[in-house]
Amino acid sequence: MGEQKVSLFSEKGAMQRFVKCLLKDMNALEYMLENDWFETDPIRIGAEQEMFLVDNTTLKPASISMELIERMEGAPWLDTELARFNLEINSTPQLFEGKCLTELERETEERLQLIRSNLAEFNADVILTGILPTLRKFDLEMHNLTPMVRYKALMEAIDNHLEGNAYELRILGIDELLVKHNSPLLEACNTSFQVHLQVAPSDFVHMYNIAQALAAPTLAVAANSPVVFGKRLWHETRIALFQQSIDIRTTHEHMRERSPRVSFGKHWLENSVLDIHKEDIARFRVLLSANEEEDSIRKVKNGEVPKLKCLQVHNSTVYRWNRPCYGISDTGKPHLRIENRVLPSGPTVVDEIANAAFWLGAMVGMGQTCPDVREYMEWEDARDNFGKAARFGIESKFNWFDDKRYTAHELIEKELLPLARQGLESRNVDSGDIDKYLGIIEDRVKEHRNGARWQLKAFTKLMRETSRDEALSALTAAIKKNQWSNIPGHCWESPELHDLEDYKPSDLRVDECMSTDLFTVREGDLIDLVAEMMDWRKIRYMPVEDSDGNLVGLITSRLLLRHFAKRYSINSRRPSLVKDIMIQQPIAISPEASIMDAMATMRDRKIGCLPVIKEGEEKPRELVGIITEMDFLRITSRLLERLEKQM
């Protein structure tokens, strides 16, 4: 979050005082820029490594971040994240030269291994991936919010500005995700590898615009977040999910524009870093207050460098994919950085450093060869390219300089990799580092395969062989196993079900294994239609719902057989309707129930299926899924296969 000591506004005057402090920070920043207070040399790089914590047995999220941090006695480089199953490592800033990339990899690996060794006590491990495949919607309820004041304050502040009655996800990929959620904790779905590049103030506009242009190809080659809640969506679904997870807007009849707090931006940067902060202050209401306010104007007048706490708090609640950052170096001088937030976590540490090397090198190389990106490329193309990269990853097609059109792999191979090499060489980065990390990007492009393509191909294959939950577990197990080999993700073998050594479905909830792609009928539909539908779709159970989506009945193949036998015997020609033969108010189960409860209910009641309903005031029996004996047969058959192999 940046500034740690924050809170909601406690009384009426608090917001006014904060805004006044915020405006002072802006004036102080402007003064320091105009009077050359900022550090311009040496240039440093840095990174933030976000991760998921998972249970070794279930491969589901392990909500133990606070316990782990306590065990590690508050390691200064280790920090919490929004959810209790996330953590973040802050790397040591490195001079952008020599073996800085190897050093960044070494430090990240060492710190991850130290975390792993401490996680052993909790039977847990770390997973590096943009979105954890086994993450479930109910993992994102508020009980998993990290118990710290700043996170609670942020969630409440966003909730207070919500225009509708829920947060909505609407994402279309191979599959489609349409779902509501009751809190902005959906944001915790995402983990990234955020790379920082220090930039001289005089170069900031030039370099920031280059970062915007490079966001799309960098994202395309690094994409690693295609599976959410068992749905195959965008190659880098983090981009859509992060925006929508905290989007407080709702639809209106008018066409007034409202900007989301997560965005790529609206135009090229024109004058200075101040333009970004001015726009963000003008567009977005302040959400949080800094507990410790400083008089930055007074500090500047006394020749002291201010921390600009209020500005940093507000900046931390506006999520640009390329974010400007202010800091104070060990020298005591202030500095500016560009934070690249587009890169996902994983698949391995060496992949992440390769992504960083490509972006950093291309930034410097393009900065040296392109005087002003605005003269070669339309803003609309940069923004459109970014959306394409998020959706299609390495399969994207881009509009580039001088309106040339490239596939992602053509652009990276022919234009950007040579620029990245040139940029790293100009910074005197070790030649071995350059060859190693850019070589990974080059191989990815030649293989036309990154983390997202590997996950999509693997998950599709696994789904043909087993249930959704076991497929997700097998996918996660393969990521967990492969990431510690540090073999780049494009070289990973496709996972096999037998690689999932310890799968225990008895702990599953009904909503993790129920069918949600439902065929339903209404009470007034013809029985003949129902019979044809059940024959066409090869299903034995047909839920009956009303116009509001509430479960009111159930048709079974046995009921149909009895109906047609009876109709044939009495030679009746009267049209029969669903309501004439359906089971009224059939036995149903909650999505939160365990599958063991579902199995016991079906066994005791001697029934072959359970419609799954969500109870609420507006919809007392809303139909959300169905679970049948075939679902349990698939689970049982896989367990028997495992037992046979163990004998």
C-alpha distance (Angstrom), angle and dihedral (degrees) to the residues before:
residue distance angle dihedral
M1 . . .
G2 3.79 . .
E3 3.81 107.5 .
Q4 3.80 107.2 48.4
K5 3.82 104.1 -163.3
V6 3.79 103.4 73.9
S7 3.79 138.2 133.0
L8 3.77 143.9 171.3
F9 3.78 117.7 -84.8
S10 3.79 105.7 -84.3
E11 3.82 99.2 -161.2
K12 3.79 141.3 5.7
G13 3.78 98.4 -87.1
A14 3.81 94.4 47.3
M15 3.79 94.8 80.8
Q16 3.80 92.4 48.9
R17 3.81 90.8 50.8
F18 3.79 91.0 48.7
V19 3.82 92.8 49.5
K20 3.79 89.8 49.0
C21 3.80 89.4 52.0
L22 3.81 89.6 46.5
L23 3.81 91.2 54.6
K24 3.81 90.3 48.5
D25 3.80 88.9 53.3
M26 3.79 89.6 53.1
N27 3.80 91.3 51.2
A28 3.79 91.1 47.1
L29 3.81 91.4 49.8
E30 3.79 90.9 49.4
Y31 3.81 91.2 50.0
M32 3.82 92.7 49.7
L33 3.80 91.2 49.3
E34 3.80 93.3 49.0
N35 3.80 92.6 48.0
D36 3.83 98.6 46.0
W37 3.79 98.5 -114.8
F38 3.80 92.8 146.0
E39 3.78 128.0 103.1
T40 3.80 112.9 -114.1
D41 3.80 100.0 173.1
P42 2.99 140.5 76.4
I43 3.80 102.0 32.6
R44 3.80 116.9 -141.0
I45 3.77 136.1 -167.8
G46 3.79 130.7 -157.3
A47 3.80 143.1 167.8
E48 3.79 144.9 -151.5
Q49 3.81 117.8 -142.1
E50 3.81 115.1 -154.3
M51 3.80 121.0 -169.7
F52 3.80 147.1 172.0
L53 3.79 124.8 -117.3
V54 3.81 113.8 -141.3
D55 3.77 136.2 -174.8
N56 3.80 110.0 -111.7
T57 3.80 93.2 -138.2
T58 3.79 103.4 42.7
L59 3.83 97.7 24.6
K60 3.80 86.2 -140.1
P61 3.83 124.0 126.1
A62 3.80 115.3 -66.0
S63 3.80 110.7 -146.8
I64 3.79 96.8 -152.9
S65 3.81 106.0 110.3
M66 3.81 94.9 120.4
E67 3.80 92.6 47.7
L68 3.80 90.6 49.1
I69 3.81 93.8 49.4
E70 3.80 89.4 49.9
R71 3.80 90.2 51.1
M72 3.80 90.6 50.0
E73 3.80 89.2 51.1
G74 3.77 95.4 -121.8
A75 3.80 100.4 -57.3
P76 3.85 102.8 -151.2
W77 3.82 93.1 -132.2
L78 3.82 93.3 52.1
D79 3.80 120.8 83.5
T80 3.77 139.4 173.9
E81 3.78 125.2 -111.2
L82 3.79 132.2 -153.0
A83 3.82 96.6 -79.4
R84 3.78 129.0 48.5
F85 3.81 90.2 -121.3
N86 3.82 94.6 57.8
L87 3.80 133.1 78.3
E88 3.78 136.9 179.0
I89 3.80 133.2 -147.0
N90 3.80 118.6 -155.3
S91 3.79 112.1 -152.0
T92 3.79 126.2 -141.4
P93 3.83 110.7 -101.2
Q94 3.80 110.8 -104.6
L95 3.79 129.6 -154.4
F96 3.80 105.3 -110.6
E97 3.80 95.6 -115.9
G98 3.78 143.7 72.3
K99 3.79 115.9 13.2
C100 3.81 94.3 -13.0
L101 3.80 92.1 131.3
T102 3.79 94.5 50.6
E103 3.79 89.1 47.0
L104 3.81 91.1 51.1
E105 3.81 90.1 50.9
R106 3.80 92.8 46.2
E107 3.79 94.2 49.8
T108 3.82 93.2 45.7
E109 3.81 91.8 49.4
E110 3.79 93.1 47.5
R111 3.78 93.0 50.2
L112 3.78 92.8 46.3
Q113 3.81 90.7 50.3
L114 3.79 90.1 50.3
I115 3.79 89.3 52.2
R116 3.82 89.9 48.6
S117 3.79 93.0 51.9
N118 3.81 90.3 52.8
L119 3.81 91.8 45.6
A120 3.81 91.0 59.7
E121 3.81 89.4 81.7
F122 3.82 88.7 58.9
N123 3.84 94.9 45.1
A124 3.79 87.1 -119.0
D125 3.79 140.2 121.4
V126 3.78 143.6 -169.1
I127 3.81 125.4 -96.3
L128 3.81 122.1 -162.4
T129 3.79 109.2 -155.9
G130 3.80 135.7 117.5
I131 3.81 92.2 -116.1
L132 3.81 123.5 9.4
P133 3.85 108.5 -120.1
T134 3.82 93.3 -146.2
L135 3.80 93.8 51.3
R136 3.81 110.3 122.4
K137 3.76 129.3 -155.0
F138 3.79 92.5 -116.2
D139 3.82 89.7 55.8
L140 3.80 85.1 71.4
E141 3.79 96.6 63.0
M142 3.79 117.3 120.2
H143 3.80 94.2 -100.3
N144 3.80 86.3 76.3
L145 3.80 94.0 55.0
T146 3.80 110.1 119.1
P147 3.83 104.3 -105.3
M148 3.80 98.6 -118.4
V149 3.78 128.4 119.9
R150 3.81 95.3 -123.4
Y151 3.82 93.8 56.1
K152 3.79 94.4 45.2
A153 3.80 89.8 48.2
L154 3.82 91.8 50.4
M155 3.81 93.3 49.6
E156 3.80 92.2 47.9
A157 3.80 92.1 46.5
I158 3.80 93.0 52.4
D159 3.81 90.7 45.0
N160 3.79 90.4 51.9
H161 3.81 90.1 58.5
L162 3.81 96.6 44.8
E163 3.81 109.4 125.1
G164 3.81 97.6 -165.3
N165 3.81 130.8 43.0
A166 3.81 98.4 -100.7
Y167 3.79 145.5 13.8
E168 3.80 112.1 -101.6
L169 3.78 132.4 -153.2
R170 3.81 116.5 -157.8
I171 3.80 111.2 170.9
L172 3.80 127.1 153.0
G173 3.79 122.0 -162.5
I174 3.79 128.4 127.8
D175 3.80 83.5 -37.8
E176 3.79 128.1 23.6
L177 3.79 129.7 -118.9
L178 3.81 118.1 -158.4
V179 3.78 112.1 164.0
K180 3.79 142.9 136.5
H181 3.78 126.0 -138.3
N182 3.77 132.7 -168.0
S183 3.81 100.2 -137.2
P184 3.81 141.0 34.9
L185 3.81 88.9 -118.8
L186 3.82 83.9 104.3
E187 3.80 82.4 89.8
A188 3.81 87.7 76.2
C189 3.82 89.7 72.1
N190 3.80 88.6 82.6
T191 3.79 131.3 77.5
S192 3.78 124.6 174.9
F193 3.79 145.4 177.7
Q194 3.80 102.6 -123.4
V195 3.80 115.9 -159.6
H196 3.81 123.5 -158.4
L197 3.80 125.9 -155.6
Q198 3.79 120.2 -171.8
V199 3.81 111.7 -133.4
A200 3.80 131.7 -170.1
P201 3.82 112.1 -117.1
S202 3.81 91.6 -120.9
D203 3.81 89.4 56.8
F204 3.79 97.4 40.6
V205 3.82 99.2 98.6
H206 3.80 92.1 44.9
M207 3.81 94.2 47.3
Y208 3.80 96.0 40.9
N209 3.80 91.6 55.3
I210 3.80 89.3 48.9
A211 3.82 88.6 52.0
Q212 3.80 88.6 54.1
A213 3.82 91.9 50.8
L214 3.81 92.4 46.8
A215 3.81 94.9 47.1
A216 3.82 93.3 86.8
P217 3.83 101.2 50.5
T218 3.82 90.9 39.4
L219 3.79 90.5 52.3
A220 3.80 92.5 44.5
V221 3.78 95.4 56.3
A222 3.83 94.1 41.0
A223 3.85 100.7 43.6
N224 3.81 112.7 140.9
S225 3.82 109.4 152.8
P226 3.81 111.3 83.2
V227 3.84 104.5 129.5
V228 3.82 123.7 69.1
F229 3.82 124.5 168.2
G230 3.81 89.5 -17.4
K231 3.82 92.7 -52.4
R232 3.81 123.9 121.4
L233 3.79 102.7 -136.0
W234 3.82 133.4 149.1
H235 3.80 120.7 -11.4
E236 3.81 86.1 -117.9
T237 3.79 101.6 25.5
R238 3.82 90.0 167.6
I239 3.79 88.4 82.8
A240 3.81 95.3 60.1
L241 3.78 96.1 31.7
F242 3.80 95.0 52.5
Q243 3.80 92.8 49.8
Q244 3.78 94.6 45.8
S245 3.81 95.6 41.5
I246 3.81 92.9 68.6
D247 3.79 99.0 23.8
I248 3.79 105.8 132.5
R249 3.83 93.9 -175.4
T250 3.77 126.7 105.0
T251 3.79 134.0 -167.8
H252 3.81 121.6 -83.7
E253 3.78 136.4 -174.1
H254 3.80 90.5 -117.7
M255 3.83 127.7 69.6
R256 3.80 99.3 -123.7
E257 3.80 111.2 144.0
R258 3.79 121.6 -126.3
S259 3.78 120.2 -177.3
P260 3.81 122.0 -133.6
R261 3.80 117.5 -126.5
V262 3.81 87.8 -123.1
S263 3.78 109.6 62.0
F264 3.77 149.2 136.5
G265 3.80 91.3 -129.0
K266 3.79 135.2 -106.4
H267 3.82 105.6 -105.4
W268 3.79 145.7 -1.8
L269 3.80 116.7 -70.5
E270 3.81 109.3 -102.4
N271 3.81 114.6 -178.3
S272 3.81 117.6 5.3
V273 3.78 145.7 -35.9
L274 3.80 86.2 -81.2
D275 3.81 89.2 73.5
I276 3.81 91.2 65.2
H277 3.79 94.1 49.7
K278 3.81 92.2 44.7
E279 3.80 91.0 52.4
D280 3.79 93.1 46.7
I281 3.80 92.6 49.2
A282 3.81 91.0 47.0
R283 3.83 95.6 46.1
F284 3.79 103.1 38.3
R285 3.76 129.1 50.9
V286 3.77 115.7 -129.7
L287 3.80 112.4 -98.5
L288 3.79 104.9 -175.4
S289 3.78 140.2 31.7
A290 3.79 127.9 -134.1
N291 3.79 108.8 -120.8
E292 3.80 91.4 -149.1
E293 3.78 110.8 47.5
E294 3.79 121.1 -170.7
D295 3.77 131.8 -161.9
S296 3.79 96.6 -121.0
I297 3.82 93.1 179.7
R298 3.80 91.3 55.9
K299 3.79 90.5 48.1
V300 3.78 92.5 51.4
K301 3.79 91.3 48.9
N302 3.81 88.1 53.4
G303 3.79 90.9 50.9
E304 3.81 93.1 -108.6
V305 3.81 124.1 134.9
P306 3.84 109.6 -120.0
K307 3.78 123.4 -142.1
L308 3.84 91.6 -136.4
K309 3.81 89.1 -140.9
C310 3.80 97.0 172.2
L311 3.79 92.5 49.2
Q312 3.79 90.7 48.6
V313 3.81 92.0 49.9
H314 3.79 92.3 52.4
N315 3.82 91.7 43.0
S316 3.81 89.1 54.0
T317 3.82 91.2 59.6
V318 3.82 95.8 51.9
Y319 3.79 109.9 72.2
R320 3.79 112.7 -154.1
W321 3.80 113.9 173.4
N322 3.80 86.6 -130.6
R323 3.79 103.4 37.7
P324 3.82 126.7 -169.5
C325 3.80 113.1 -130.3
Y326 3.79 132.7 -164.6
G327 3.78 123.0 -157.2
I328 3.78 145.0 154.8
S329 3.80 117.5 -116.8
D330 3.80 126.2 -140.8
T331 3.79 85.9 -100.0
G332 3.80 88.9 66.2
K333 3.79 92.2 -113.9
P334 3.81 122.8 121.9
H335 3.79 119.3 -116.5
L336 3.82 140.4 -173.0
R337 3.80 126.7 -130.7
I338 3.78 137.4 -175.7
E339 3.80 110.8 -136.5
N340 3.81 113.8 -152.8
R341 3.81 105.6 -149.5
V342 3.81 98.7 170.1
L343 3.81 97.5 85.2
P344 3.82 116.2 97.2
S345 3.76 125.1 -140.6
G346 3.83 115.7 -95.0
P347 2.97 155.2 -49.1
T348 3.84 82.3 179.8
V349 3.78 135.8 -22.5
V350 3.79 91.1 -107.7
D351 3.83 88.9 53.7
E352 3.80 89.9 52.1
I353 3.80 93.0 50.5
A354 3.82 89.1 47.5
N355 3.82 88.9 53.9
A356 3.81 89.8 48.8
A357 3.81 92.3 47.8
F358 3.79 91.5 50.9
W359 3.80 93.5 49.5
L360 3.80 96.1 42.2
G361 3.79 93.0 46.5
A362 3.79 93.8 45.8
M363 3.82 90.3 48.3
V364 3.80 92.3 55.1
G365 3.82 94.8 38.1
M366 3.79 93.7 50.5
G367 3.77 90.5 42.6
Q368 3.80 88.7 59.2
T369 3.81 97.7 44.0
C370 3.81 103.5 33.7
P371 3.83 113.4 61.3
D372 3.81 94.3 -168.7
V373 3.81 122.7 0.7
R374 3.80 89.6 -157.5
E375 3.81 90.1 70.7
Y376 3.81 92.5 57.4
M377 3.78 104.6 36.4
E378 3.78 138.3 38.6
W379 3.78 117.2 -123.2
E380 3.79 89.9 -130.1
D381 3.81 90.0 58.6
A382 3.81 92.1 52.0
R383 3.78 90.9 51.4
D384 3.80 93.6 43.3
N385 3.81 90.6 49.0
F386 3.80 89.7 53.5
G387 3.79 92.0 54.4
K388 3.81 91.2 47.7
A389 3.80 92.0 49.7
A390 3.81 91.3 52.1
R391 3.80 92.0 50.5
F392 3.79 102.4 38.9
G393 3.80 105.9 18.7
I394 3.77 114.1 -168.6
E395 3.81 89.5 0.5
S396 3.84 91.6 66.0
K397 3.80 128.2 119.8
F398 3.80 117.9 -144.9
N399 3.80 139.5 -161.1
W400 3.79 104.0 -134.3
F401 3.79 139.9 175.5
D402 3.81 117.2 -26.2
D403 3.82 88.1 9.7
K404 3.79 93.1 -70.0
R405 3.79 115.9 156.2
Y406 3.78 122.2 -137.0
T407 3.76 138.4 169.9
A408 3.80 110.7 -121.6
H409 3.79 93.4 -106.9
E410 3.83 92.6 47.8
L411 3.80 92.7 50.3
I412 3.79 93.8 47.0
E413 3.80 95.9 43.8
K414 3.80 99.0 42.0
E415 3.79 103.4 31.9
L416 3.78 115.5 13.9
L417 3.80 105.8 38.7
P418 3.85 91.8 56.6
L419 3.82 88.6 47.6
A420 3.81 91.3 48.7
R421 3.80 91.2 51.0
Q422 3.79 90.8 48.7
G423 3.79 91.4 49.1
L424 3.80 94.9 49.9
E425 3.80 91.8 45.6
S426 3.80 90.6 52.2
R427 3.82 88.3 55.7
N428 3.83 89.1 51.9
V429 3.79 91.8 -117.3
D430 3.81 111.4 172.3
S431 3.82 111.2 -85.6
G432 3.81 91.0 -134.4
D433 3.79 90.2 55.6
I434 3.79 91.1 49.2
D435 3.80 93.4 50.5
K436 3.81 93.5 44.9
Y437 3.79 100.1 48.6
L438 3.79 101.1 33.1
G439 3.82 86.8 45.0
I440 3.82 88.5 62.5
I441 3.82 90.5 53.2
E442 3.80 90.6 46.9
D443 3.81 92.1 50.8
R444 3.81 91.3 47.7
V445 3.77 89.8 54.0
K446 3.81 93.7 46.9
E447 3.80 91.8 47.4
H448 3.83 89.2 44.0
R449 3.78 86.8 -137.5
N450 3.79 134.1 118.8
G451 3.80 134.1 158.3
A452 3.80 93.6 -76.0
R453 3.80 94.7 52.0
W454 3.80 90.8 46.5
Q455 3.82 91.9 51.6
L456 3.80 94.5 45.5
K457 3.78 93.5 49.0
A458 3.81 93.0 44.1
F459 3.81 95.5 46.7
T460 3.81 93.5 46.9
K461 3.80 89.7 52.2
L462 3.81 93.2 47.6
M463 3.81 92.9 48.0
R464 3.80 89.6 59.8
E465 3.79 89.4 56.8
T466 3.80 106.0 42.0
S467 3.80 148.4 -4.1
R468 3.80 122.7 -50.1
D469 3.81 94.6 -109.4
E470 3.79 94.5 49.1
A471 3.81 90.5 46.5
L472 3.81 90.5 52.6
S473 3.79 90.5 46.9
A474 3.80 92.1 49.8
L475 3.80 90.6 48.6
T476 3.81 91.8 50.5
A477 3.81 91.9 45.8
A478 3.81 89.5 53.9
I479 3.82 92.0 50.1
K480 3.81 90.4 48.5
K481 3.79 92.7 49.7
N482 3.79 97.6 43.4
Q483 3.79 99.0 43.8
W484 3.79 92.9 66.8
S485 3.80 92.3 53.1
N486 3.82 85.2 64.0
I487 3.79 88.5 -142.8
P488 3.82 106.1 147.5
G489 3.78 112.6 -98.1
H490 3.80 95.9 -116.8
C491 3.83 88.0 64.7
W492 3.81 96.1 54.0
E493 3.77 119.9 119.0
S494 3.79 118.6 -122.8
P495 3.83 110.7 -93.3
E496 3.78 122.2 -109.6
L497 3.79 126.7 -151.2
H498 3.79 91.7 -121.1
D499 3.82 88.0 62.1
L500 3.82 87.1 70.1
E501 3.77 96.5 87.8
D502 3.79 102.5 -179.2
Y503 3.80 117.1 27.1
K504 3.82 117.3 163.8
P505 3.79 112.9 -178.8
S506 3.81 93.8 176.4
D507 3.82 89.5 90.1
L508 3.80 93.2 56.5
R509 3.76 124.7 115.6
V510 3.78 121.6 -131.7
D511 3.82 92.6 -108.5
E512 3.80 90.1 59.5
C513 3.79 94.8 62.2
M514 3.81 106.4 21.5
S515 3.80 122.3 110.4
T516 3.79 113.7 -109.7
D517 3.81 99.9 177.6
L518 3.79 93.1 88.2
F519 3.78 134.5 -178.3
T520 3.78 110.5 -155.1
V521 3.81 139.7 172.2
R522 3.81 137.5 -155.8
E523 3.80 129.6 -119.3
G524 3.80 92.6 -106.1
D525 3.82 96.0 52.5
L526 3.80 120.7 113.0
I527 3.77 117.3 -100.5
D528 3.80 88.0 -135.0
L529 3.81 89.3 61.5
V530 3.79 91.3 49.5
A531 3.80 91.6 50.6
E532 3.80 91.9 51.3
M533 3.80 92.7 46.7
M534 3.79 92.5 50.7
D535 3.79 90.3 48.1
W536 3.80 93.8 46.9
R537 3.81 93.6 48.4
K538 3.83 95.0 36.7
I539 3.80 92.8 -128.2
R540 3.80 129.2 143.2
Y541 3.80 100.2 -158.0
M542 3.80 130.0 52.5
P543 3.84 119.3 -172.3
V544 3.79 117.6 -143.3
E545 3.80 116.2 -142.9
D546 3.78 135.7 178.9
S547 3.79 126.5 -124.9
D548 3.83 90.6 -84.8
G549 3.80 93.8 54.3
N550 3.80 96.1 -104.2
L551 3.80 119.3 144.7
V552 3.82 110.2 -113.1
G553 3.79 103.5 158.3
L554 3.78 150.3 -9.3
I555 3.80 133.8 -129.5
T556 3.80 118.3 -156.5
S557 3.78 130.2 -168.4
R558 3.81 88.1 -116.5
L559 3.81 90.8 57.1
L560 3.80 89.9 50.0
L561 3.80 92.1 50.5
R562 3.80 91.2 50.2
H563 3.81 91.3 46.7
F564 3.79 96.1 51.0
A565 3.80 92.9 43.4
K566 3.80 89.9 52.7
R567 3.81 93.6 44.3
Y568 3.81 90.9 50.7
S569 3.80 92.5 49.0
I570 3.82 93.9 53.0
N571 3.81 94.8 34.8
S572 3.82 92.2 -131.2
R573 3.81 118.1 176.5
R574 3.78 96.8 -175.5
P575 3.84 111.1 120.5
S576 3.78 109.8 -108.7
L577 3.78 121.7 -144.0
V578 3.78 132.5 -152.9
K579 3.81 92.3 -110.0
D580 3.81 89.8 59.2
I581 3.79 95.2 66.4
M582 3.81 109.2 13.6
I583 3.78 124.1 117.0
Q584 3.77 103.0 -109.6
Q585 3.82 119.4 -133.9
P586 3.81 92.6 -5.0
I587 3.78 122.7 -155.6
A588 3.80 108.8 -83.8
I589 3.78 138.7 176.3
S590 3.80 137.9 -140.6
P591 3.82 120.5 -107.4
E592 3.81 88.1 -127.1
A593 3.84 92.7 60.1
S594 3.79 119.2 104.1
I595 3.78 119.9 -108.0
M596 3.81 87.9 -120.2
D597 3.81 88.0 61.7
A598 3.80 89.5 47.7
M599 3.81 92.1 50.9
A600 3.80 91.7 47.6
T601 3.82 91.8 50.0
M602 3.80 92.6 49.6
R603 3.79 91.9 46.8
D604 3.80 95.8 46.3
R605 3.81 94.7 43.9
K606 3.82 92.6 40.8
I607 3.79 93.3 -129.0
G608 3.79 130.4 139.5
C609 3.79 101.3 -143.2
L610 3.77 144.3 24.3
P611 3.78 122.3 -150.7
V612 3.80 109.1 -140.8
I613 3.80 115.7 -132.1
K614 3.79 136.1 -175.0
E615 3.79 113.5 -146.3
G616 3.79 120.5 -143.5
E617 3.77 142.9 144.5
E618 3.80 96.3 -100.6
K619 3.80 95.2 36.6
P620 3.82 110.5 27.9
R621 3.84 95.2 -175.4
E622 3.79 106.1 18.7
L623 3.80 110.2 179.1
V624 3.83 110.3 -129.4
G625 3.80 103.8 158.4
I626 3.78 149.1 -29.7
I627 3.78 134.0 -119.7
T628 3.81 121.9 -160.6
E629 3.75 140.6 -178.0
M630 3.83 88.1 -97.1
D631 3.81 89.9 64.3
F632 3.79 89.9 55.2
L633 3.79 91.6 43.8
R634 3.81 90.3 57.2
I635 3.81 91.2 49.6
T636 3.80 92.6 46.2
S637 3.80 94.5 47.5
R638 3.81 91.1 52.9
L639 3.81 91.0 49.3
L640 3.80 90.9 50.6
E641 3.79 90.3 50.2
R642 3.81 89.7 52.7
L643 3.80 92.3 48.8
E644 3.79 91.0 50.1
K645 3.81 91.5 53.1
Q646 3.79 91.2 49.7
M647 3.81 92.8 54.2
